[in-house]
Amino acid sequence: QVQLVESGGGLVQAGGSLRLSCAASGRAFKTYAMAWFRQAPGKEREFVAAINWIGGATYYADSVAGRFTIARENANTLYLQMNSLKPEDTAVYYCALRRFEALAPLAQHESYDYWGQGVHVTVSS
């Protein structure tokens, strides 16, 4: 079993920055990719960014490209640097882990095996 724990959320003014962290722990596990998703009140969960754990390739939703950066540090830590935040970025942000390569795109939340509990990000105007 794998546990994912997010941290770093909070309240920030529009134009500000936050950095989210996700720590993975558990018995020896394989990681193919990790990602961030978010869910705003009354909306469906949406893809934010993903990183291939082996090659390091990164992928972003159009809505955050150029403002957010996903990165990894060592084998078990994932980050999301969020700059130029907008009120529409307000949501609960979730860290997710996919163990194996699959045909499903990295933006498809159903393809991930483990999820964190989520962290709140609120951007005030």
C-alpha positions in Angstrom: 0.0 0.0 0.0 1.2 3.5 -0.8 0.3 6.6 1.1 0.4 10.1 -0.4 0.4 13.2 1.8 0.0 16.7 0.4 1.1 19.9 2.1 1.6 23.5 1.2 -1.9 24.7 0.5 -3.4 27.9 1.9 -4.9 31.3 1.1 -3.1 33.6 -1.3 -4.0 36.8 -3.2 -4.3 36.8 -6.9 -0.9 37.1 -8.6 0.8 35.3 -5.7 2.6 31.9 -5.5 2.3 28.7 -3.6 4.3 25.5 -3.6 2.5 22.2 -3.0 4.4 19.1 -1.9 3.4 15.4 -2.0 5.3 12.8 0.0 4.9 9.2 -1.0 5.6 6.4 1.5 4.9 2.7 1.8 6.5 -0.6 1.1 8.6 -0.9 -2.1 6.4 0.3 -5.0 6.9 1.1 -8.6 6.1 4.5 -9.9 5.5 5.2 -13.6 4.1 8.7 -13.2 2.7 11.2 -10.7 0.3 14.0 -11.2 -1.7 16.8 -9.7 -5.4 17.1 -10.1 -7.8 19.6 -8.7 -11.5 19.9 -7.9 -13.3 23.1 -7.4 -16.7 23.2 -5.6 -19.4 21.9 -7.9 -17.0 20.9 -10.6 -15.5 17.6 -11.7 -11.9 16.7 -10.9 -9.6 18.0 -13.6 -6.0 17.3 -14.6 -3.4 19.9 -13.7 0.0 18.5 -14.4 1.9 15.2 -14.6 5.5 14.0 -14.7 6.9 10.7 -16.0 8.9 9.3 -13.1 11.5 7.7 -15.3 12.2 10.1 -18.1 11.1 13.3 -16.4 8.8 14.4 -19.2 6.1 16.9 -18.0 2.6 17.6 -19.1 0.3 20.5 -18.3 -3.3 21.5 -18.7 -3.6 24.5 -21.0 -5.1 26.5 -18.1 -1.9 26.3 -16.0 0.8 26.0 -18.7 3.4 28.7 -18.2 2.3 29.4 -14.6 2.7 26.1 -12.8 5.7 23.8 -12.7 5.6 20.1 -11.7 8.9 18.6 -10.4 10.2 15.6 -8.5 12.9 15.4 -5.8 14.3 12.0 -5.0 12.2 8.9 -5.4 9.3 9.9 -3.2 8.6 13.6 -3.4 6.5 15.6 -5.8 6.1 19.4 -6.1 3.8 21.8 -7.8 5.1 25.3 -8.0 2.2 27.6 -8.7 2.9 31.2 -9.8 0.6 34.0 -11.0 -2.3 32.4 -9.3 -5.8 33.4 -10.3 -9.1 33.1 -8.4 -10.1 30.3 -10.8 -7.2 28.2 -9.5 -9.2 27.9 -6.2 -9.7 24.2 -5.6 -8.7 21.2 -3.6 -5.5 19.8 -5.1 -4.8 16.1 -5.1 -1.6 14.2 -5.7 -1.9 10.9 -7.5 0.4 8.1 -8.4 0.3 5.6 -11.3 2.3 2.5 -10.9 2.5 1.2 -14.5 2.6 2.4 -18.1 -0.8 2.1 -19.8 -2.6 3.2 -22.9 -4.7 5.7 -20.8 -3.3 9.3 -21.0 -1.7 10.8 -18.0 -4.6 13.3 -17.8 -7.1 10.6 -17.1 -7.7 10.4 -13.4 -9.2 6.9 -13.5 -5.7 5.6 -14.5 -4.1 6.5 -11.2 -3.7 3.9 -8.5 -3.2 6.0 -5.3 -4.5 9.4 -4.2 -3.7 11.8 -1.4 -6.3 13.3 0.8 -6.1 16.7 -0.9 -5.0 20.2 0.1 -7.1 23.4 -0.1 -5.8 26.3 -2.2 -7.8 29.5 -2.1 -6.9 32.5 -4.3 -8.6 35.7 -3.4 -9.2 38.5 -5.9 
